[in-house]
Amino acid sequence: MTDKLGAGRETILSARTDSPNAQIATKLRALYLSVQEEAIPDRFLDLLEKLDAVERQSMPDVAE
């Protein structure tokens, strides 16, 4: 009886991974992970630093 339950689960799992939605989800997950691992471009980091500098200059000094 255990063999039948195990075989049923295996069939359900393979049906899930063979479905188009499961394949799309797997590919999207892989794409997301690859983008997440990419380094941030230096130009973008420079722009963020410039933005921070402008924000610091435009804020009134709280210490005064």
N, C-alpha and C positions, 0 to 999 in steps of 0.2 A: 504494500500500500504506500509505503514511503517513496518507492521508485516512481509511482504514478504522480504523486504530488511534485516531486522534483522535476520530472519531465514536463509537467504542466507549467511550472514556473519558468523553466528554460524556454519553452515555446513562447510564453508571454513576453519574456525579456527580449528574445530575438525578434519578435514581432514589433516591439517598441523601437528597437534600434534599426530595424529595416524600414520603418515608416519615413516618409519624406520629412515630416516635422522633426523627427528625432535626428535625421541627418543634417537638416538645416541648423538645429540647435547645436549640434556637435561642431559644425563648421564655424558658426558664429562664436562659440565659446573659444575655439582655437584662435580665431582672428582677434578676439578681444584680448586674449592672453599675450599674443605676439605684439599687439600695439602697446599693451601695458608694460612690456619689457623694453620697449624702445627708449633710447636716451632722449632727453629734452634738448632740442636744438639750441645752440649757443645764442643765436639771434633772438629766440623767444625769451631766453633768460635775461639777455640784455634789455629787452623791452620791459620785462617785469621790474628790473632794477630801476629803470628810468621812471616807471610809473610810481614805484615806491618813493623815489626821490621827490617827485612832484607832489605827491600826497603829503610827505613830511613838511615840505615848504609851505603848503597851503593851510596846514593845521596851525591854529594859534598855540603858543607855548602854554602848557597847562601848569608848569612850574612857577610862573610869574604871579 
